[in-house]
């Protein structure tokens, strides 16, 4: 590292240190967001991604010139990853529910 890069990095670290030390701690966020609403929003988001991927796939298969194979593949992968994440979240929620239900009273 050059001397100039080290000095720049030290200056940035000092500025971040001062900013971190002077700020007051923020309280925990207690917004009125409902868990059910948040879950519904994420499911709707996954659904939208899947519908978009389906439409792009259909458009590519019908030969629309403005849709490339790369765009279709990326859209399909995004939809697949988001669905897998939702599925794993559901599995963890079911597992937590079963653990709570199996607790001795």
N, C-alpha and C positions, 0 to 999 in steps of 0.2 A: 504494500500500500504506500502511496505517496504521502508526504507530509501534509499536503493540502486535503486529501481525503480523510486522513485521521482527524485533522482539526475540524473539518466539516461534520464528521460523525460525532465528535465530542461535543460540538456546539448543539447538534440536534438532540443528543442525549441529555444535555443540561436543560435545554428548553422543555423537553418532555418531563424531566424530573421536577422542574419548577411548576409546570402545568399540573402535574399529578399531585404535588404537595399543596398547591394553593386551592385546589377544588375541594368543595365540601362533599362528603360522601352522599351518594344518592340513595334514597330509601328504596326498599324493594318495590318493584312495580306491582301494583294491585289494581290493575285495570278491571273494568267490568266485563271482560271478555269471558263468555260462557264456554266451557269445555266442549259442550255439544255443538255449539256454533263453530268453534275452531275445527272440530273434527269434520263437520259437514263441509266447511270451506275447503279443507284439504282433499276430501273425497271428490268434491266438485272440480277441483283443480286437476286431479288425476284423470277424471272423466273427460275434461276438456282436452287434455293432452292426448288421450287415446282417440277421441273423435277427430282431432286435428290430424293425427298420424294416419288414421283410416282414410280421411278425405285426401290427404297427400298421396297415399298409396294408390287410391282409385284414380286420381288425376294422372299419376305417372303411368299407370297401366293403360289408361285410355289414350295416352300419347300427347298430353298437353306439353307444348314446347318450353314453357317457363318453369317446369318442375324437373330438377335433376335427381339422379339416383342418390347422390350424396345427401341432399336435403331430406329425401324420403328415409334414408337409413338413419340419419341423426334424429329425425322426428320419432321414428319407431323406437330407437334406443332410449330416448328420453321418456317416452310413454312406458316402456318396459321397466326402466329403472324406478320411475315414480310408482308404478304399480307394485313392484317388489318391496319398495320401502313401506308402502301402505299395508301390504300383506304382513310384513314383519311387525309393524306397529300393532296391527290387529292381533297377531299371535301373542305378542307380549301383553296386551291388554287382557286377552282371554286367560293367559297364564296367571296374571296378577289377580284376576277375579277368582279363579279356581283356588289360588293360594289363600285368599281372604275367606272364601267359603269353607275351606278345610281347616281353618283355625279353630282350636278348641275354645269353647265359650267359658 
